[in-house]
Amino acid sequence: MFDSSIVNIPERFDFSHHKKFTENTDTALKNSKVSLVSLDFSRVSYLDSAALGMIVYLHKKAVSAGKKVNIVNASGIASEILTVANINKLIEVK
């Protein structure tokens, strides 16, 4: 269990992406070879409270599955929002 799965996050990360986000992350969590789900924020320029909720819920599901979640390539406003929301206290933000 050393593999990571990268989930690309859209430029505007909000509730309209809930279904796709859940499908992608659930697939990664169900894969027995995956131990880390990385959320690639390289394109994200906007996220709202629904997106933050999805990240927190993903973290809870990952813990239950014995896996980890991190966020990579966050910058600008997206990075600031993650910091203000203290997401970095819950999961690693690189």
C-alpha positions as CSV (number, residue, x, y, z in Angstrom):
1,M,0.0,0.0,0.0
2,F,2.4,2.7,-1.2
3,D,0.7,4.1,-4.2
4,S,-1.0,7.5,-4.3
5,S,-4.0,8.5,-6.4
6,I,-4.2,12.0,-7.8
7,V,-7.6,13.7,-8.1
8,N,-7.5,16.8,-10.2
9,I,-9.7,19.6,-8.8
10,P,-11.4,22.0,-11.2
11,E,-10.8,25.8,-11.4
12,R,-14.1,26.5,-9.5
13,F,-14.4,23.9,-6.8
14,D,-18.0,24.2,-5.4
15,F,-21.0,22.0,-4.9
16,S,-21.6,21.6,-8.6
17,H,-18.6,19.2,-8.6
18,H,-19.8,17.1,-5.6
19,K,-20.9,14.1,-7.7
20,K,-17.7,13.9,-9.7
21,F,-15.5,14.6,-6.7
22,T,-17.2,11.8,-4.7
23,E,-17.0,9.4,-7.6
24,N,-13.3,10.0,-8.1
25,T,-12.3,10.0,-4.4
26,D,-14.5,6.9,-3.6
27,T,-12.7,5.0,-6.5
28,A,-9.4,5.9,-5.0
29,L,-10.4,4.9,-1.5
30,K,-11.7,1.6,-2.7
31,N,-8.5,0.7,-4.4
32,S,-6.5,-1.5,-2.0
33,K,-3.2,-0.4,-3.6
34,V,-3.8,3.2,-2.8
35,S,-2.7,4.5,0.6
36,L,-2.7,8.3,-0.2
37,V,-5.3,10.4,-2.1
38,S,-3.7,13.6,-3.3
39,L,-6.0,16.5,-4.3
40,D,-4.3,18.5,-7.0
41,F,-5.2,22.1,-6.6
42,S,-2.9,23.4,-9.3
43,R,-5.9,24.8,-11.3
44,V,-8.1,25.9,-8.4
45,S,-8.8,29.7,-8.2
46,Y,-12.1,29.5,-6.3
47,L,-13.5,27.2,-3.6
48,D,-16.5,27.6,-1.3
49,S,-17.7,26.2,2.0
50,A,-19.3,23.2,0.2
51,A,-15.8,22.4,-1.2
52,L,-14.3,22.6,2.3
53,G,-17.0,20.3,3.5
54,M,-16.3,17.8,0.8
55,I,-12.6,17.8,1.8
56,V,-13.4,17.3,5.5
57,Y,-15.8,14.5,4.6
58,L,-13.2,12.9,2.4
59,H,-10.7,13.0,5.3
60,K,-13.2,11.2,7.5
61,K,-13.8,8.5,5.0
62,A,-10.1,8.1,4.4
63,V,-9.3,7.7,8.1
64,S,-12.0,5.0,8.3
65,A,-10.4,3.2,5.3
66,G,-6.9,3.5,6.9
67,K,-5.7,6.0,4.2
68,K,-4.4,9.5,4.1
69,V,-5.4,12.6,2.1
70,N,-3.3,15.6,1.2
71,I,-3.6,18.7,-1.0
72,V,-0.8,19.5,-3.4
73,N,-0.1,22.6,-5.6
74,A,-2.4,25.0,-3.8
75,S,-1.6,28.6,-4.4
76,G,-3.1,32.1,-4.3
77,I,-6.6,32.6,-3.1
78,A,-7.2,28.8,-2.8
79,S,-4.2,28.4,-0.5
80,E,-5.3,31.4,1.6
81,I,-8.9,29.9,2.0
82,L,-7.4,26.5,3.0
83,T,-5.3,28.3,5.6
84,V,-8.1,30.5,7.0
85,A,-10.3,27.4,7.2
86,N,-7.5,25.5,9.1
87,I,-7.6,22.6,6.6
88,N,-3.9,22.2,7.2
89,K,-4.6,21.2,10.8
90,L,-6.6,18.3,9.4
91,I,-4.6,17.2,6.4
92,E,-1.2,18.0,4.9
93,V,-1.2,20.9,2.4
94,K,1.9,21.0,0.3
